[in-house]
C-alpha cells in the first residue's frame, strides 16, 4: 500500500501546526468541569520569606495553594487584629481539601494541623531546608518543632 505525498504532508502539518492557547472561556469551562484541589499552606512566620517558592511548588504539584502569608501578610501590616486574621485563616483551612505543612512546626502550625485532623483532612509535611532548590516530602514523625529564640 503506497502512501501519497499529500497524506504525509497532512500528517506533518498536524505535527508542526502551532497549538492555540485556550481562550478564557475554555479555561473557565475546564475549571468548572475539573476543579483542582485546594491546599492550605501551613508554615511558621519564621520562614515566610519562602512563601513564593512554596506557592510555586503547590501549583507545580497540580493543586491550588491557599496561603495566609500571601493573603494576609503580617496581619495586614498590623492594621487588623490577630484574632480576626486567625478566624479568617481557620475559615480558609476549613474550605481547603488538604493541609500541607512546610518547615518546622510552630505553635500556630500545630493548631492548624490539629484543626485539619479533626476535620479529617489529609495533612502532608515537607522539609524546606534545601529551598530554593528542592522541597522534600517527609513524614509527620520526622517533622520537627520550631526552635525557641
Phi and psi in radians as a Rosetta constraint file:
Dihedral C 1 N 2 CA 2 C 2 CIRCULARHARMONIC -1.545 0.35
Dihedral N 2 CA 2 C 2 N 3 CIRCULARHARMONIC 2.510 0.35
Dihedral C 2 N 3 CA 3 C 3 CIRCULARHARMONIC -1.802 0.35
Dihedral N 3 CA 3 C 3 N 4 CIRCULARHARMONIC 2.210 0.35
Dihedral C 3 N 4 CA 4 C 4 CIRCULARHARMONIC -1.325 0.35
Dihedral N 4 CA 4 C 4 N 5 CIRCULARHARMONIC 2.728 0.35
Dihedral C 4 N 5 CA 5 C 5 CIRCULARHARMONIC -1.089 0.35
Dihedral N 5 CA 5 C 5 N 6 CIRCULARHARMONIC -0.561 0.35
Dihedral C 5 N 6 CA 6 C 6 CIRCULARHARMONIC -1.141 0.35
Dihedral N 6 CA 6 C 6 N 7 CIRCULARHARMONIC -0.723 0.35
Dihedral C 6 N 7 CA 7 C 7 CIRCULARHARMONIC -1.104 0.35
Dihedral N 7 CA 7 C 7 N 8 CIRCULARHARMONIC -0.745 0.35
Dihedral C 7 N 8 CA 8 C 8 CIRCULARHARMONIC -1.104 0.35
Dihedral N 8 CA 8 C 8 N 9 CIRCULARHARMONIC -0.725 0.35
Dihedral C 8 N 9 CA 9 C 9 CIRCULARHARMONIC -1.106 0.35
Dihedral N 9 CA 9 C 9 N 10 CIRCULARHARMONIC -0.674 0.35
Dihedral C 9 N 10 CA 10 C 10 CIRCULARHARMONIC -1.105 0.35
Dihedral N 10 CA 10 C 10 N 11 CIRCULARHARMONIC -0.749 0.35
Dihedral C 10 N 11 CA 11 C 11 CIRCULARHARMONIC -1.117 0.35
Dihedral N 11 CA 11 C 11 N 12 CIRCULARHARMONIC -0.810 0.35
Dihedral C 11 N 12 CA 12 C 12 CIRCULARHARMONIC -1.089 0.35
Dihedral N 12 CA 12 C 12 N 13 CIRCULARHARMONIC -0.661 0.35
Dihedral C 12 N 13 CA 13 C 13 CIRCULARHARMONIC -1.077 0.35
Dihedral N 13 CA 13 C 13 N 14 CIRCULARHARMONIC -0.750 0.35
Dihedral C 13 N 14 CA 14 C 14 CIRCULARHARMONIC -1.162 0.35
Dihedral N 14 CA 14 C 14 N 15 CIRCULARHARMONIC -0.665 0.35
Dihedral C 14 N 15 CA 15 C 15 CIRCULARHARMONIC -1.173 0.35
Dihedral N 15 CA 15 C 15 N 16 CIRCULARHARMONIC -0.776 0.35
Dihedral C 15 N 16 CA 16 C 16 CIRCULARHARMONIC -1.730 0.35
Dihedral N 16 CA 16 C 16 N 17 CIRCULARHARMONIC 0.119 0.35
Dihedral C 16 N 17 CA 17 C 17 CIRCULARHARMONIC -1.219 0.35
Dihedral N 17 CA 17 C 17 N 18 CIRCULARHARMONIC 2.290 0.35
Dihedral C 17 N 18 CA 18 C 18 CIRCULARHARMONIC -1.093 0.35
Dihedral N 18 CA 18 C 18 N 19 CIRCULARHARMONIC 2.429 0.35
Dihedral C 18 N 19 CA 19 C 19 CIRCULARHARMONIC -1.447 0.35
Dihedral N 19 CA 19 C 19 N 20 CIRCULARHARMONIC 2.472 0.35
Dihedral C 19 N 20 CA 20 C 20 CIRCULARHARMONIC -1.575 0.35
Dihedral N 20 CA 20 C 20 N 21 CIRCULARHARMONIC 2.557 0.35
Dihedral C 20 N 21 CA 21 C 21 CIRCULARHARMONIC -1.377 0.35
Dihedral N 21 CA 21 C 21 N 22 CIRCULARHARMONIC 2.525 0.35
Dihedral C 21 N 22 CA 22 C 22 CIRCULARHARMONIC -1.163 0.35
Dihedral N 22 CA 22 C 22 N 23 CIRCULARHARMONIC 2.540 0.35
Dihedral C 22 N 23 CA 23 C 23 CIRCULARHARMONIC -1.258 0.35
Dihedral N 23 CA 23 C 23 N 24 CIRCULARHARMONIC 2.922 0.35
Dihedral C 23 N 24 CA 24 C 24 CIRCULARHARMONIC -1.031 0.35
Dihedral N 24 CA 24 C 24 N 25 CIRCULARHARMONIC -0.663 0.35
Dihedral C 24 N 25 CA 25 C 25 CIRCULARHARMONIC -1.146 0.35
Dihedral N 25 CA 25 C 25 N 26 CIRCULARHARMONIC -0.776 0.35
Dihedral C 25 N 26 CA 26 C 26 CIRCULARHARMONIC -1.046 0.35
Dihedral N 26 CA 26 C 26 N 27 CIRCULARHARMONIC -0.726 0.35
Dihedral C 26 N 27 CA 27 C 27 CIRCULARHARMONIC -1.123 0.35
Dihedral N 27 CA 27 C 27 N 28 CIRCULARHARMONIC -0.737 0.35
Dihedral C 27 N 28 CA 28 C 28 CIRCULARHARMONIC -1.106 0.35
Dihedral N 28 CA 28 C 28 N 29 CIRCULARHARMONIC -0.764 0.35
Dihedral C 28 N 29 CA 29 C 29 CIRCULARHARMONIC -1.105 0.35
Dihedral N 29 CA 29 C 29 N 30 CIRCULARHARMONIC -0.703 0.35
Dihedral C 29 N 30 CA 30 C 30 CIRCULARHARMONIC -1.108 0.35
Dihedral N 30 CA 30 C 30 N 31 CIRCULARHARMONIC -0.726 0.35
Dihedral C 30 N 31 CA 31 C 31 CIRCULARHARMONIC -1.092 0.35
Dihedral N 31 CA 31 C 31 N 32 CIRCULARHARMONIC -0.729 0.35
Dihedral C 31 N 32 CA 32 C 32 CIRCULARHARMONIC -1.177 0.35
Dihedral N 32 CA 32 C 32 N 33 CIRCULARHARMONIC -0.626 0.35
Dihedral C 32 N 33 CA 33 C 33 CIRCULARHARMONIC -1.315 0.35
Dihedral N 33 CA 33 C 33 N 34 CIRCULARHARMONIC -0.639 0.35
Dihedral C 33 N 34 CA 34 C 34 CIRCULARHARMONIC -2.399 0.35
Dihedral N 34 CA 34 C 34 N 35 CIRCULARHARMONIC 1.253 0.35
Dihedral C 34 N 35 CA 35 C 35 CIRCULARHARMONIC -1.155 0.35
Dihedral N 35 CA 35 C 35 N 36 CIRCULARHARMONIC 2.507 0.35
Dihedral C 35 N 36 CA 36 C 36 CIRCULARHARMONIC -1.445 0.35
Dihedral N 36 CA 36 C 36 N 37 CIRCULARHARMONIC 2.722 0.35
Dihedral C 36 N 37 CA 37 C 37 CIRCULARHARMONIC -1.264 0.35
Dihedral N 37 CA 37 C 37 N 38 CIRCULARHARMONIC 2.516 0.35
Dihedral C 37 N 38 CA 38 C 38 CIRCULARHARMONIC -1.634 0.35
Dihedral N 38 CA 38 C 38 N 39 CIRCULARHARMONIC 2.304 0.35
Dihedral C 38 N 39 CA 39 C 39 CIRCULARHARMONIC -2.036 0.35
Dihedral N 39 CA 39 C 39 N 40 CIRCULARHARMONIC 2.111 0.35
Dihedral C 39 N 40 CA 40 C 40 CIRCULARHARMONIC -1.383 0.35
Dihedral N 40 CA 40 C 40 N 41 CIRCULARHARMONIC 2.178 0.35
Dihedral C 40 N 41 CA 41 C 41 CIRCULARHARMONIC -1.641 0.35
Dihedral N 41 CA 41 C 41 N 42 CIRCULARHARMONIC 1.955 0.35
Dihedral C 41 N 42 CA 42 C 42 CIRCULARHARMONIC -1.846 0.35
Dihedral N 42 CA 42 C 42 N 43 CIRCULARHARMONIC 2.208 0.35
Dihedral C 42 N 43 CA 43 C 43 CIRCULARHARMONIC -2.739 0.35
Dihedral N 43 CA 43 C 43 N 44 CIRCULARHARMONIC 2.702 0.35
Dihedral C 43 N 44 CA 44 C 44 CIRCULARHARMONIC -1.221 0.35
Dihedral N 44 CA 44 C 44 N 45 CIRCULARHARMONIC 2.632 0.35
Dihedral C 44 N 45 CA 45 C 45 CIRCULARHARMONIC -1.180 0.35
Dihedral N 45 CA 45 C 45 N 46 CIRCULARHARMONIC -0.213 0.35
Dihedral C 45 N 46 CA 46 C 46 CIRCULARHARMONIC -1.273 0.35
Dihedral N 46 CA 46 C 46 N 47 CIRCULARHARMONIC -0.288 0.35
Dihedral C 46 N 47 CA 47 C 47 CIRCULARHARMONIC -2.108 0.35
Dihedral N 47 CA 47 C 47 N 48 CIRCULARHARMONIC 0.379 0.35
Dihedral C 47 N 48 CA 48 C 48 CIRCULARHARMONIC -1.066 0.35
Dihedral N 48 CA 48 C 48 N 49 CIRCULARHARMONIC -0.417 0.35
Dihedral C 48 N 49 CA 49 C 49 CIRCULARHARMONIC -1.133 0.35
Dihedral N 49 CA 49 C 49 N 50 CIRCULARHARMONIC -0.214 0.35
Dihedral C 49 N 50 CA 50 C 50 CIRCULARHARMONIC -1.614 0.35
Dihedral N 50 CA 50 C 50 N 51 CIRCULARHARMONIC 0.100 0.35
Dihedral C 50 N 51 CA 51 C 51 CIRCULARHARMONIC -0.987 0.35
Dihedral N 51 CA 51 C 51 N 52 CIRCULARHARMONIC -0.700 0.35
Dihedral C 51 N 52 CA 52 C 52 CIRCULARHARMONIC -1.193 0.35
Dihedral N 52 CA 52 C 52 N 53 CIRCULARHARMONIC -0.692 0.35
Dihedral C 52 N 53 CA 53 C 53 CIRCULARHARMONIC -1.123 0.35
Dihedral N 53 CA 53 C 53 N 54 CIRCULARHARMONIC -0.675 0.35
Dihedral C 53 N 54 CA 54 C 54 CIRCULARHARMONIC -1.217 0.35
Dihedral N 54 CA 54 C 54 N 55 CIRCULARHARMONIC -0.707 0.35
Dihedral C 54 N 55 CA 55 C 55 CIRCULARHARMONIC -0.974 0.35
Dihedral N 55 CA 55 C 55 N 56 CIRCULARHARMONIC -0.822 0.35
Dihedral C 55 N 56 CA 56 C 56 CIRCULARHARMONIC -1.048 0.35
Dihedral N 56 CA 56 C 56 N 57 CIRCULARHARMONIC -0.747 0.35
Dihedral C 56 N 57 CA 57 C 57 CIRCULARHARMONIC -1.030 0.35
Dihedral N 57 CA 57 C 57 N 58 CIRCULARHARMONIC -0.793 0.35
Dihedral C 57 N 58 CA 58 C 58 CIRCULARHARMONIC -1.141 0.35
Dihedral N 58 CA 58 C 58 N 59 CIRCULARHARMONIC -0.787 0.35
Dihedral C 58 N 59 CA 59 C 59 CIRCULARHARMONIC -1.059 0.35
Dihedral N 59 CA 59 C 59 N 60 CIRCULARHARMONIC -0.764 0.35
Dihedral C 59 N 60 CA 60 C 60 CIRCULARHARMONIC -1.130 0.35
Dihedral N 60 CA 60 C 60 N 61 CIRCULARHARMONIC -0.370 0.35
Dihedral C 60 N 61 CA 61 C 61 CIRCULARHARMONIC -1.461 0.35
Dihedral N 61 CA 61 C 61 N 62 CIRCULARHARMONIC 0.009 0.35
Dihedral C 61 N 62 CA 62 C 62 CIRCULARHARMONIC 1.505 0.35
Dihedral N 62 CA 62 C 62 N 63 CIRCULARHARMONIC 0.237 0.35
Dihedral C 62 N 63 CA 63 C 63 CIRCULARHARMONIC -1.985 0.35
Dihedral N 63 CA 63 C 63 N 64 CIRCULARHARMONIC 3.002 0.35
Dihedral C 63 N 64 CA 64 C 64 CIRCULARHARMONIC -1.910 0.35
Dihedral N 64 CA 64 C 64 N 65 CIRCULARHARMONIC 2.049 0.35
Dihedral C 64 N 65 CA 65 C 65 CIRCULARHARMONIC -1.383 0.35
Dihedral N 65 CA 65 C 65 N 66 CIRCULARHARMONIC 2.454 0.35
Dihedral C 65 N 66 CA 66 C 66 CIRCULARHARMONIC -2.103 0.35
Dihedral N 66 CA 66 C 66 N 67 CIRCULARHARMONIC 1.831 0.35
Dihedral C 66 N 67 CA 67 C 67 CIRCULARHARMONIC -2.066 0.35
Dihedral N 67 CA 67 C 67 N 68 CIRCULARHARMONIC 2.027 0.35
Dihedral C 67 N 68 CA 68 C 68 CIRCULARHARMONIC -0.965 0.35
Dihedral N 68 CA 68 C 68 N 69 CIRCULARHARMONIC -0.656 0.35
Dihedral C 68 N 69 CA 69 C 69 CIRCULARHARMONIC -1.218 0.35
Dihedral N 69 CA 69 C 69 N 70 CIRCULARHARMONIC -0.402 0.35
Dihedral C 69 N 70 CA 70 C 70 CIRCULARHARMONIC -1.471 0.35
Dihedral N 70 CA 70 C 70 N 71 CIRCULARHARMONIC -0.455 0.35
Dihedral C 70 N 71 CA 71 C 71 CIRCULARHARMONIC -1.609 0.35
Dihedral N 71 CA 71 C 71 N 72 CIRCULARHARMONIC -0.720 0.35
Dihedral C 71 N 72 CA 72 C 72 CIRCULARHARMONIC -2.013 0.35
Dihedral N 72 CA 72 C 72 N 73 CIRCULARHARMONIC -0.091 0.35
Dihedral C 72 N 73 CA 73 C 73 CIRCULARHARMONIC 0.862 0.35
Dihedral N 73 CA 73 C 73 N 74 CIRCULARHARMONIC -2.359 0.35
Dihedral C 73 N 74 CA 74 C 74 CIRCULARHARMONIC -1.653 0.35
Dihedral N 74 CA 74 C 74 N 75 CIRCULARHARMONIC 1.410 0.35
Dihedral C 74 N 75 CA 75 C 75 CIRCULARHARMONIC 0.890 0.35
Dihedral N 75 CA 75 C 75 N 76 CIRCULARHARMONIC 0.802 0.35
Dihedral C 75 N 76 CA 76 C 76 CIRCULARHARMONIC 0.895 0.35
Dihedral N 76 CA 76 C 76 N 77 CIRCULARHARMONIC 0.878 0.35
Dihedral C 76 N 77 CA 77 C 77 CIRCULARHARMONIC 1.002 0.35
Dihedral N 77 CA 77 C 77 N 78 CIRCULARHARMONIC 0.642 0.35
Dihedral C 77 N 78 CA 78 C 78 CIRCULARHARMONIC 1.070 0.35
Dihedral N 78 CA 78 C 78 N 79 CIRCULARHARMONIC 0.526 0.35
Dihedral C 78 N 79 CA 79 C 79 CIRCULARHARMONIC -1.691 0.35
Dihedral N 79 CA 79 C 79 N 80 CIRCULARHARMONIC -0.137 0.35
Dihedral C 79 N 80 CA 80 C 80 CIRCULARHARMONIC -2.248 0.35
Dihedral N 80 CA 80 C 80 N 81 CIRCULARHARMONIC 2.515 0.35
Dihedral C 80 N 81 CA 81 C 81 CIRCULARHARMONIC -1.132 0.35
Dihedral N 81 CA 81 C 81 N 82 CIRCULARHARMONIC 2.624 0.35
Dihedral C 81 N 82 CA 82 C 82 CIRCULARHARMONIC -1.042 0.35
Dihedral N 82 CA 82 C 82 N 83 CIRCULARHARMONIC -0.634 0.35
Dihedral C 82 N 83 CA 83 C 83 CIRCULARHARMONIC -1.099 0.35
Dihedral N 83 CA 83 C 83 N 84 CIRCULARHARMONIC -0.743 0.35
Dihedral C 83 N 84 CA 84 C 84 CIRCULARHARMONIC -1.156 0.35
Dihedral N 84 CA 84 C 84 N 85 CIRCULARHARMONIC -0.743 0.35
Dihedral C 84 N 85 CA 85 C 85 CIRCULARHARMONIC -1.162 0.35
Dihedral N 85 CA 85 C 85 N 86 CIRCULARHARMONIC -0.725 0.35
Dihedral C 85 N 86 CA 86 C 86 CIRCULARHARMONIC -1.078 0.35
Dihedral N 86 CA 86 C 86 N 87 CIRCULARHARMONIC -0.709 0.35
Dihedral C 86 N 87 CA 87 C 87 CIRCULARHARMONIC -1.095 0.35
Dihedral N 87 CA 87 C 87 N 88 CIRCULARHARMONIC -0.740 0.35
Dihedral C 87 N 88 CA 88 C 88 CIRCULARHARMONIC -1.094 0.35
Dihedral N 88 CA 88 C 88 N 89 CIRCULARHARMONIC -0.751 0.35
Dihedral C 88 N 89 CA 89 C 89 CIRCULARHARMONIC -1.099 0.35
Dihedral N 89 CA 89 C 89 N 90 CIRCULARHARMONIC -0.735 0.35
Dihedral C 89 N 90 CA 90 C 90 CIRCULARHARMONIC -1.137 0.35
Dihedral N 90 CA 90 C 90 N 91 CIRCULARHARMONIC -0.616 0.35
Dihedral C 90 N 91 CA 91 C 91 CIRCULARHARMONIC -1.146 0.35
Dihedral N 91 CA 91 C 91 N 92 CIRCULARHARMONIC -0.706 0.35
Dihedral C 91 N 92 CA 92 C 92 CIRCULARHARMONIC -1.109 0.35
Dihedral N 92 CA 92 C 92 N 93 CIRCULARHARMONIC -0.782 0.35
Dihedral C 92 N 93 CA 93 C 93 CIRCULARHARMONIC -1.005 0.35
Dihedral N 93 CA 93 C 93 N 94 CIRCULARHARMONIC -0.735 0.35
Dihedral C 93 N 94 CA 94 C 94 CIRCULARHARMONIC -1.099 0.35
Dihedral N 94 CA 94 C 94 N 95 CIRCULARHARMONIC -0.519 0.35
Dihedral C 94 N 95 CA 95 C 95 CIRCULARHARMONIC -1.546 0.35
Dihedral N 95 CA 95 C 95 N 96 CIRCULARHARMONIC -0.238 0.35
Dihedral C 95 N 96 CA 96 C 96 CIRCULARHARMONIC -1.390 0.35
Dihedral N 96 CA 96 C 96 N 97 CIRCULARHARMONIC 2.750 0.35
Dihedral C 96 N 97 CA 97 C 97 CIRCULARHARMONIC -1.449 0.35
Dihedral N 97 CA 97 C 97 N 98 CIRCULARHARMONIC -0.581 0.35
Dihedral C 97 N 98 CA 98 C 98 CIRCULARHARMONIC -2.465 0.35
Dihedral N 98 CA 98 C 98 N 99 CIRCULARHARMONIC 2.849 0.35
Dihedral C 98 N 99 CA 99 C 99 CIRCULARHARMONIC -2.157 0.35
Dihedral N 99 CA 99 C 99 N 100 CIRCULARHARMONIC 2.205 0.35
Dihedral C 99 N 100 CA 100 C 100 CIRCULARHARMONIC -1.980 0.35
Dihedral N 100 CA 100 C 100 N 101 CIRCULARHARMONIC 2.222 0.35
Dihedral C 100 N 101 CA 101 C 101 CIRCULARHARMONIC -1.808 0.35
Dihedral N 101 CA 101 C 101 N 102 CIRCULARHARMONIC 2.222 0.35
Dihedral C 101 N 102 CA 102 C 102 CIRCULARHARMONIC -2.037 0.35
Dihedral N 102 CA 102 C 102 N 103 CIRCULARHARMONIC 2.135 0.35
Dihedral C 102 N 103 CA 103 C 103 CIRCULARHARMONIC 1.479 0.35
Dihedral N 103 CA 103 C 103 N 104 CIRCULARHARMONIC -2.861 0.35
Dihedral C 103 N 104 CA 104 C 104 CIRCULARHARMONIC -1.237 0.35
Dihedral N 104 CA 104 C 104 N 105 CIRCULARHARMONIC 2.733 0.35
Dihedral C 104 N 105 CA 105 C 105 CIRCULARHARMONIC -1.600 0.35
Dihedral N 105 CA 105 C 105 N 106 CIRCULARHARMONIC 1.951 0.35
Dihedral C 105 N 106 CA 106 C 106 CIRCULARHARMONIC -1.507 0.35
Dihedral N 106 CA 106 C 106 N 107 CIRCULARHARMONIC 3.019 0.35
Dihedral C 106 N 107 CA 107 C 107 CIRCULARHARMONIC -1.026 0.35
Dihedral N 107 CA 107 C 107 N 108 CIRCULARHARMONIC -0.786 0.35
Dihedral C 107 N 108 CA 108 C 108 CIRCULARHARMONIC -1.065 0.35
Dihedral N 108 CA 108 C 108 N 109 CIRCULARHARMONIC -0.717 0.35
Dihedral C 108 N 109 CA 109 C 109 CIRCULARHARMONIC -1.151 0.35
Dihedral N 109 CA 109 C 109 N 110 CIRCULARHARMONIC -0.694 0.35
Dihedral C 109 N 110 CA 110 C 110 CIRCULARHARMONIC -1.060 0.35
Dihedral N 110 CA 110 C 110 N 111 CIRCULARHARMONIC -0.695 0.35
Dihedral C 110 N 111 CA 111 C 111 CIRCULARHARMONIC -1.140 0.35
Dihedral N 111 CA 111 C 111 N 112 CIRCULARHARMONIC -0.756 0.35
Dihedral C 111 N 112 CA 112 C 112 CIRCULARHARMONIC -1.074 0.35
Dihedral N 112 CA 112 C 112 N 113 CIRCULARHARMONIC -0.721 0.35
Dihedral C 112 N 113 CA 113 C 113 CIRCULARHARMONIC -1.096 0.35
Dihedral N 113 CA 113 C 113 N 114 CIRCULARHARMONIC -0.728 0.35
Dihedral C 113 N 114 CA 114 C 114 CIRCULARHARMONIC -1.063 0.35
Dihedral N 114 CA 114 C 114 N 115 CIRCULARHARMONIC -0.738 0.35
Dihedral C 114 N 115 CA 115 C 115 CIRCULARHARMONIC -1.077 0.35
Dihedral N 115 CA 115 C 115 N 116 CIRCULARHARMONIC -0.811 0.35
Dihedral C 115 N 116 CA 116 C 116 CIRCULARHARMONIC -1.055 0.35
Dihedral N 116 CA 116 C 116 N 117 CIRCULARHARMONIC -0.759 0.35
Dihedral C 116 N 117 CA 117 C 117 CIRCULARHARMONIC -1.136 0.35
Dihedral N 117 CA 117 C 117 N 118 CIRCULARHARMONIC -0.698 0.35
Dihedral C 117 N 118 CA 118 C 118 CIRCULARHARMONIC -1.163 0.35
Dihedral N 118 CA 118 C 118 N 119 CIRCULARHARMONIC -0.421 0.35
Dihedral C 118 N 119 CA 119 C 119 CIRCULARHARMONIC -1.656 0.35
Dihedral N 119 CA 119 C 119 N 120 CIRCULARHARMONIC 0.171 0.35
Dihedral C 119 N 120 CA 120 C 120 CIRCULARHARMONIC 0.995 0.35
Dihedral N 120 CA 120 C 120 N 121 CIRCULARHARMONIC 0.681 0.35
Dihedral C 120 N 121 CA 121 C 121 CIRCULARHARMONIC -1.606 0.35
Dihedral N 121 CA 121 C 121 N 122 CIRCULARHARMONIC 2.619 0.35
Dihedral C 121 N 122 CA 122 C 122 CIRCULARHARMONIC -1.186 0.35
Dihedral N 122 CA 122 C 122 N 123 CIRCULARHARMONIC 2.311 0.35
Dihedral C 122 N 123 CA 123 C 123 CIRCULARHARMONIC -2.107 0.35
Dihedral N 123 CA 123 C 123 N 124 CIRCULARHARMONIC 2.194 0.35
Dihedral C 123 N 124 CA 124 C 124 CIRCULARHARMONIC -2.102 0.35
Dihedral N 124 CA 124 C 124 N 125 CIRCULARHARMONIC 2.604 0.35
Dihedral C 124 N 125 CA 125 C 125 CIRCULARHARMONIC -2.093 0.35
Dihedral N 125 CA 125 C 125 N 126 CIRCULARHARMONIC 2.517 0.35
Dihedral C 125 N 126 CA 126 C 126 CIRCULARHARMONIC -2.405 0.35
Dihedral N 126 CA 126 C 126 N 127 CIRCULARHARMONIC 2.382 0.35
Dihedral C 126 N 127 CA 127 C 127 CIRCULARHARMONIC -1.517 0.35
Dihedral N 127 CA 127 C 127 N 128 CIRCULARHARMONIC 2.216 0.35
Dihedral C 127 N 128 CA 128 C 128 CIRCULARHARMONIC -1.982 0.35
Dihedral N 128 CA 128 C 128 N 129 CIRCULARHARMONIC 0.359 0.35
Dihedral C 128 N 129 CA 129 C 129 CIRCULARHARMONIC -1.094 0.35
Dihedral N 129 CA 129 C 129 N 130 CIRCULARHARMONIC -0.386 0.35
Dihedral C 129 N 130 CA 130 C 130 CIRCULARHARMONIC -1.808 0.35
Dihedral N 130 CA 130 C 130 N 131 CIRCULARHARMONIC 0.231 0.35
Dihedral C 130 N 131 CA 131 C 131 CIRCULARHARMONIC -1.145 0.35
Dihedral N 131 CA 131 C 131 N 132 CIRCULARHARMONIC 2.526 0.35
Dihedral C 131 N 132 CA 132 C 132 CIRCULARHARMONIC -1.570 0.35
Dihedral N 132 CA 132 C 132 N 133 CIRCULARHARMONIC 0.136 0.35
Dihedral C 132 N 133 CA 133 C 133 CIRCULARHARMONIC -1.341 0.35
Dihedral N 133 CA 133 C 133 N 134 CIRCULARHARMONIC -0.872 0.35
Dihedral C 133 N 134 CA 134 C 134 CIRCULARHARMONIC -2.636 0.35
Dihedral N 134 CA 134 C 134 N 135 CIRCULARHARMONIC 2.729 0.35
Dihedral C 134 N 135 CA 135 C 135 CIRCULARHARMONIC -2.080 0.35
Dihedral N 135 CA 135 C 135 N 136 CIRCULARHARMONIC 2.259 0.35
Dihedral C 135 N 136 CA 136 C 136 CIRCULARHARMONIC -1.987 0.35
Dihedral N 136 CA 136 C 136 N 137 CIRCULARHARMONIC 2.221 0.35
Dihedral C 136 N 137 CA 137 C 137 CIRCULARHARMONIC -1.159 0.35
Dihedral N 137 CA 137 C 137 N 138 CIRCULARHARMONIC 2.443 0.35
Dihedral C 137 N 138 CA 138 C 138 CIRCULARHARMONIC -2.370 0.35
Dihedral N 138 CA 138 C 138 N 139 CIRCULARHARMONIC 2.976 0.35
Dihedral C 138 N 139 CA 139 C 139 CIRCULARHARMONIC -1.545 0.35
Dihedral N 139 CA 139 C 139 N 140 CIRCULARHARMONIC 2.867 0.35
Dihedral C 139 N 140 CA 140 C 140 CIRCULARHARMONIC -1.047 0.35
Dihedral N 140 CA 140 C 140 N 141 CIRCULARHARMONIC -0.630 0.35
Dihedral C 140 N 141 CA 141 C 141 CIRCULARHARMONIC -1.156 0.35
Dihedral N 141 CA 141 C 141 N 142 CIRCULARHARMONIC -0.521 0.35
Dihedral C 141 N 142 CA 142 C 142 CIRCULARHARMONIC -1.616 0.35
Dihedral N 142 CA 142 C 142 N 143 CIRCULARHARMONIC -0.147 0.35
Dihedral C 142 N 143 CA 143 C 143 CIRCULARHARMONIC -1.167 0.35
Dihedral N 143 CA 143 C 143 N 144 CIRCULARHARMONIC 2.371 0.35
Dihedral C 143 N 144 CA 144 C 144 CIRCULARHARMONIC -1.920 0.35
Dihedral N 144 CA 144 C 144 N 145 CIRCULARHARMONIC 2.661 0.35
Dihedral C 144 N 145 CA 145 C 145 CIRCULARHARMONIC -1.264 0.35
Dihedral N 145 CA 145 C 145 N 146 CIRCULARHARMONIC 2.673 0.35
Dihedral C 145 N 146 CA 146 C 146 CIRCULARHARMONIC -1.227 0.35
Dihedral N 146 CA 146 C 146 N 147 CIRCULARHARMONIC 2.495 0.35
Dihedral C 146 N 147 CA 147 C 147 CIRCULARHARMONIC -1.323 0.35
Dihedral N 147 CA 147 C 147 N 148 CIRCULARHARMONIC 2.480 0.35
Dihedral C 147 N 148 CA 148 C 148 CIRCULARHARMONIC -1.420 0.35
Dihedral N 148 CA 148 C 148 N 149 CIRCULARHARMONIC 2.475 0.35
